[in-house]
Amino acid sequence: MEKIRLRVKKIPRVEIGHLWIFSNELETVPKLEPGSIVEVLTSEGKSLGLAFYNPHSLIALRLLKLTIVDDVLRSIKYRILRAKLLREKIFPNENCYRLVYAESDCLPGLIIDRFADYFVVQVNSAGMEKFIDTIPKIITELYPNCKGIIAKNVTHFRKLEGLENYEKVLFGQIPEEVVVTESGVKYILNFYQAQKTGLFLDQKLNKRFIRRISSNLKVLDCYSNFGGFGLNAALGGAREVTLVDISDTALGYARRNFELNGLKNGNFVCMDALDFLRQEFNQNRKYDLVVLDPPSFTKSKKNVQSAIAGYHQINKFAMRIISDNGFLATASCSMHIDEPTFLHIIEEVAYSQRITLKLIYRGGQAPDHPILLSMPETRYLKFFVFQISKG
């Protein structure tokens, strides 16, 4: 087995459990096949175990927490089983959840989402790509009723790994549409047209909170996609819900999801969310609750400042159209915008608008997206609900 040596005798973050080692931390960058399994040594020759190696990626090594190469496949199966048991403990009566969350489950670059009897696999590391044909066999062993598995390998992260993007059915059949239920809400899913892996499962508990506070409110759901927050607001008793998304296809599914759940109080607007917020402000329209759940505004550190400006804009116009004592629910899924930075943005906007904010709910990604404390990168979702006072 090839051995790769580090430039130093220890890397403090790795010592406490971080699983990535970067290319500039290696003594040399050998020309091995991307995804090769190698043994990692410190500069003094101490073994740190095995890792997936990619000479073309900034994340050159993804530690596997293993010492014997023959254990890799067996370990993948065991760790998927362990992930399954955790999700069943967290959500015992549900069948829509993130089954595997990459490094947090010690499965570098592997994401698996379950939607009842269908599964979506996403691979974001060259090492795990080598097991793409084995993973479906493991899933079907653990879930004998599985009807279909699809790979949705179309991500920014694959490009960083030098991997091609593609979608393909790995097992069984994936119908054009399926109906699934999450937290009592029915959704029509089209795995071929859905963003990312399907539903935004990371917002599961946050959507439930929106349902709890929506009774008799006039609600605006921006960046609504298939209507997750809007549906929960309507089922929570909102008197009116407006859903805004730039995708006419996504809005079409949101409209059908309202119908599927027997809801008739939805308005659907195909428009850029910021343009719609500006329009509502200019026309002096008011809402009791505005939900902002935009896509990531930056996928790299170099674009953080433009992302901050984007969050400033959407939150400023949202605050302007919220009635006194109304509510702002605002989220960021940008990994490079940490919680203190995001809160500071909201505070600055509130100060500029002479608005007082009362934090009533602090959320994040659902527990089926567990956070590895030694890897801040596994924590990405920030979600806050504020009551707004303009007096």
Helices and strands as residue ranges (DSSP letters): E 3-5, H 12-15, E 20-22, G 23-25, E 36-41, E 47-53, E 59-63, G 69-71, H 72-90, E 96-101, G 102-105, E 110-115, E 118-123, H 126-129, H 135-142, E 148-153, H 156-160, E 166-172, E 178-182, E 185-189, G 201-203, H 204-213, E 218-222, H 228-235, E 240-245, H 248-260, E 266-270, H 273-282, E 287-292, G 301-303, H 304-320, E 322-332, H 339-352, E 356-364, G 376-378, E 382-389
